[in-house]
Amino acid sequence: MTDPCNRRSSFPMRSALIVSVIAALIGGCGGDDDNNSLPVVRRAAIQFQGQVNGQDFVCGATYENVGIGQPGTYQVTDWRFYVHDVALIKADGARRALDLDQDGVWQYENVALLDLRQDCGSGVLPGNAEVVGAVSNENYTGICFKVGVPYALNHINDATAPSPLNNSGMLWNWRGGRKFIRIDGMGAPGDGNNAVAFVVHLGSTECPGSNPNAPPTATCGYPNIAEFCLNGFDADQDRILMDMGAALEASDVAFNTPDTASGCMSGNADPECIAIMPRLNLDFTYIAGAGAAPEQYPRVIPQRLFSVRKP
Amino acid sequence: MSRGLIRIGALAGLLAVGGCGGDDSGDNSSAPPQELPRSGYSWSLPPGFPTPQEFAENPLSDAKVELGRHLFYDARLSINQTTSCASCHLPARAFADGRVTAVGATGQVHLRNAMSLTNVVYNATFDWANPVLTTLHQQALTPMFNEFPVELGWADHEAEILDRLRYDPLYQDLFVAAYPDATDHFTADQVAKGVAAFVSTLISGNSAYDQSTLQGNRDAMSEAARRGQELFFSERMECFHCHGGFNFSQSVNHSGTTLPQAEFHNNGLYNIGGAGDYPLGNRGLWEFTQQPADMGRFRAPTLRNIELTAPYMHDGSIATLEEVIDHYARGGRLVREGPLAGDGALNPFKSELMPARFSLTDQEKLDIIAFLKSLTDWNFLCNARFADPFGNFERHSDCY
């Protein structure tokens, strides 16, 4: 690797980059407040960390006291999610978009795939726990990002889509797009008849069209894209925690309504989603069946799925 | 951005000691894929399909594919000249063989069902559950040299078999054309590479489903198949969690693939003694890892041409598509008695992605079968480019 900035991308602000390059030649590319030749852009690598009830995520590990059911044990075997529109926030509320490195693997345009698995028992996985790019070199107090894939990129052909949008494990189907979040897990693991597959797969629903293998004919009825904004975030030293224990705090992970998806796969008719979707910072509409009146379950405020961890 | 600017950026990075942001741990596993070999081979790809990954060790050419087509169908490639690759990969059955499990040249019975070769070039791994077998060239050597059981029987008979080719004027021409720079043309490795080249061209993407989905001919699929498609992609049946994407298998690889996508799943066929065991010799990924969670995990094969590749599963233990649907509807198979007794639905290592159970009406079951049959590709099955040059193996009767 000849470029410690790990930057392979094109960059829209050419003149800004030239200034930054000159500044970098003098004093490195990080921010340095008392330096008169301040670079106009700086690098930022936003770090993510998975947890369940405060315990770090380890693929295949079983966590305790998850949700409201008994025995409350929950084994987690997958943890991937997309984010987009990552921006750092100034004290006055102004936002500065993070211009993502176009690395050909984890990031494409304004979308990044996070894969918090390291080894799920069958060998080391590449994994990715950070979003990397360049941002205007100013003082920031917070960060905002959206979970999911924007509509314009969510419904492109998986066979020819660029990475990370061609990641087969994150595919739903063409009309439905990608899984925005993929948490696979098992409630009451190892408990014989009581073990229940319980996953959280977030994605857009009610995407119109008569063919699951064609793009939707219009935007989805429930895009299910939520923005998360966190205060007191220092990109240089803090991490963003994603705690699925918070998303599952009102669920019984050892129970799944028969004839519905295992856990919650975002379906509007899936009772397990009632307790989960509002804890993903999303308003959820539950529709039991044809003719049933829609029930509204507003997002739980404040959201607790993501938080800032200081070093 | 111009190349010059990229260079300046790189230079700046080098000078600014320590760099910034990017945490380069030295792990290159997430690096972009290596540059493709520029074989210049012209793939004949269906609309909407990705370009297969080529491997530098075996660049493709028309001549190599043509050599491979002859080798694939030639019974002289087996120890006793009874069996060719095609004997277990029949063109009339979408390159599967219709047997419960395969039978080698000397009559030894294999533990596993012969897989269809449909779209194998897109497989992330080969065989039913071999995580380290990642090229068709390596795979082709397996049936050639396998001794337990004997498949083609090359072990200890390599020179004898190669001599059959060496003194045949047909193969003299074919090998020279395929390997113009080689000093010794008649090697086992170059046989395997030729077979791999041919097999990698067995690309199917012109089924009724494809015509309806990617070629603008909506009516190519029946209404029943269309209803079945909705079921296939529903959260009730969950078929697409393992059989999703353009190849109806998540475990795919192609030139645009950047991250490992090999997947293996336990689908609840067995649960011997209630402890999760699968029958000895057929334990899937576990045989490589000995990790309990890998017990019974096999690769989900493509569903393209699935109508023609019965019987199903790694051990051929389900005879029909209808019974496959019943198996998944129950959430696993109950073996009531005998040494394999146990309820697969309760296998502790069963995939989380498989529904606990689901129910279908009779009509829905017909619809899902109609959808699976819409994945049958007659252009593929009847393609003369894939046919036996010796005329011993017939294509499907509907091709004539």
Boltz contact constraints between the chains, C-beta under 6 A:
constraints:
  - contact:
      token1: [A, 1]
      token2: [B, 24]
      max_distance: 6.0
  - contact:
      token1: [A, 2]
      token2: [B, 10]
      max_distance: 6.0
  - contact:
      token1: [A, 3]
      token2: [B, 10]
      max_distance: 6.0
  - contact:
      token1: [A, 3]
      token2: [B, 13]
      max_distance: 6.0
  - contact:
      token1: [A, 4]
      token2: [B, 13]
      max_distance: 6.0
  - contact:
      token1: [A, 4]
      token2: [B, 19]
      max_distance: 6.0
  - contact:
      token1: [A, 5]
      token2: [B, 13]
      max_distance: 6.0
  - contact:
      token1: [A, 5]
      token2: [B, 19]
      max_distance: 6.0
  - contact:
      token1: [A, 5]
      token2: [B, 20]
      max_distance: 6.0
  - contact:
      token1: [A, 5]
      token2: [B, 22]
      max_distance: 6.0
  - contact:
      token1: [A, 6]
      token2: [B, 22]
      max_distance: 6.0
  - contact:
      token1: [A, 6]
      token2: [B, 24]
      max_distance: 6.0
  - contact:
      token1: [A, 10]
      token2: [B, 1]
      max_distance: 6.0
  - contact:
      token1: [A, 11]
      token2: [B, 1]
      max_distance: 6.0
  - contact:
      token1: [A, 21]
      token2: [B, 8]
      max_distance: 6.0
  - contact:
      token1: [A, 21]
      token2: [B, 12]
      max_distance: 6.0
  - contact:
      token1: [A, 24]
      token2: [B, 12]
      max_distance: 6.0
  - contact:
      token1: [A, 24]
      token2: [B, 16]
      max_distance: 6.0
  - contact:
      token1: [A, 25]
      token2: [B, 12]
      max_distance: 6.0
  - contact:
      token1: [A, 25]
      token2: [B, 15]
      max_distance: 6.0
  - contact:
      token1: [A, 28]
      token2: [B, 16]
      max_distance: 6.0
  - contact:
      token1: [A, 29]
      token2: [B, 16]
      max_distance: 6.0
  - contact:
      token1: [A, 29]
      token2: [B, 20]
      max_distance: 6.0
  - contact:
      token1: [A, 30]
      token2: [B, 20]
      max_distance: 6.0
  - contact:
      token1: [A, 43]
      token2: [B, 20]
      max_distance: 6.0
  - contact:
      token1: [A, 43]
      token2: [B, 21]
      max_distance: 6.0
  - contact:
      token1: [A, 44]
      token2: [B, 21]
      max_distance: 6.0
  - contact:
      token1: [A, 45]
      token2: [B, 21]
      max_distance: 6.0
  - contact:
      token1: [A, 104]
      token2: [B, 32]
      max_distance: 6.0
  - contact:
      token1: [A, 105]
      token2: [B, 30]
      max_distance: 6.0
  - contact:
      token1: [A, 105]
      token2: [B, 32]
      max_distance: 6.0
  - contact:
      token1: [A, 105]
      token2: [B, 258]
      max_distance: 6.0
  - contact:
      token1: [A, 121]
      token2: [B, 291]
      max_distance: 6.0
  - contact:
      token1: [A, 121]
      token2: [B, 293]
      max_distance: 6.0
  - contact:
      token1: [A, 122]
      token2: [B, 289]
      max_distance: 6.0
  - contact:
      token1: [A, 126]
      token2: [B, 29]
      max_distance: 6.0
  - contact:
      token1: [A, 126]
      token2: [B, 30]
      max_distance: 6.0
  - contact:
      token1: [A, 132]
      token2: [B, 21]
      max_distance: 6.0
  - contact:
      token1: [A, 132]
      token2: [B, 22]
      max_distance: 6.0
  - contact:
      token1: [A, 157]
      token2: [B, 48]
      max_distance: 6.0
  - contact:
      token1: [A, 158]
      token2: [B, 245]
      max_distance: 6.0
  - contact:
      token1: [A, 158]
      token2: [B, 246]
      max_distance: 6.0
  - contact:
      token1: [A, 159]
      token2: [B, 48]
      max_distance: 6.0
  - contact:
      token1: [A, 159]
      token2: [B, 49]
      max_distance: 6.0
  - contact:
      token1: [A, 159]
      token2: [B, 50]
      max_distance: 6.0
  - contact:
      token1: [A, 159]
      token2: [B, 246]
      max_distance: 6.0
  - contact:
      token1: [A, 160]
      token2: [B, 50]
      max_distance: 6.0
  - contact:
      token1: [A, 163]
      token2: [B, 258]
      max_distance: 6.0
  - contact:
      token1: [A, 166]
      token2: [B, 256]
      max_distance: 6.0
  - contact:
      token1: [A, 167]
      token2: [B, 259]
      max_distance: 6.0
  - contact:
      token1: [A, 168]
      token2: [B, 245]
      max_distance: 6.0
  - contact:
      token1: [A, 168]
      token2: [B, 250]
      max_distance: 6.0
  - contact:
      token1: [A, 168]
      token2: [B, 252]
      max_distance: 6.0
  - contact:
      token1: [A, 168]
      token2: [B, 261]
      max_distance: 6.0
  - contact:
      token1: [A, 169]
      token2: [B, 250]
      max_distance: 6.0
  - contact:
      token1: [A, 171]
      token2: [B, 244]
      max_distance: 6.0
  - contact:
      token1: [A, 171]
      token2: [B, 245]
      max_distance: 6.0
  - contact:
      token1: [A, 173]
      token2: [B, 233]
      max_distance: 6.0
  - contact:
      token1: [A, 173]
      token2: [B, 240]
      max_distance: 6.0
  - contact:
      token1: [A, 184]
      token2: [B, 352]
      max_distance: 6.0
  - contact:
      token1: [A, 186]
      token2: [B, 352]
      max_distance: 6.0
  - contact:
      token1: [A, 190]
      token2: [B, 348]
      max_distance: 6.0
  - contact:
      token1: [A, 197]
      token2: [B, 352]
      max_distance: 6.0
  - contact:
      token1: [A, 199]
      token2: [B, 352]
      max_distance: 6.0
  - contact:
      token1: [A, 212]
      token2: [B, 229]
      max_distance: 6.0
  - contact:
      token1: [A, 212]
      token2: [B, 233]
      max_distance: 6.0
  - contact:
      token1: [A, 213]
      token2: [B, 213]
      max_distance: 6.0
  - contact:
      token1: [A, 259]
      token2: [B, 358]
      max_distance: 6.0
  - contact:
      token1: [A, 261]
      token2: [B, 235]
      max_distance: 6.0
  - contact:
      token1: [A, 265]
      token2: [B, 235]
      max_distance: 6.0
  - contact:
      token1: [A, 267]
      token2: [B, 235]
      max_distance: 6.0
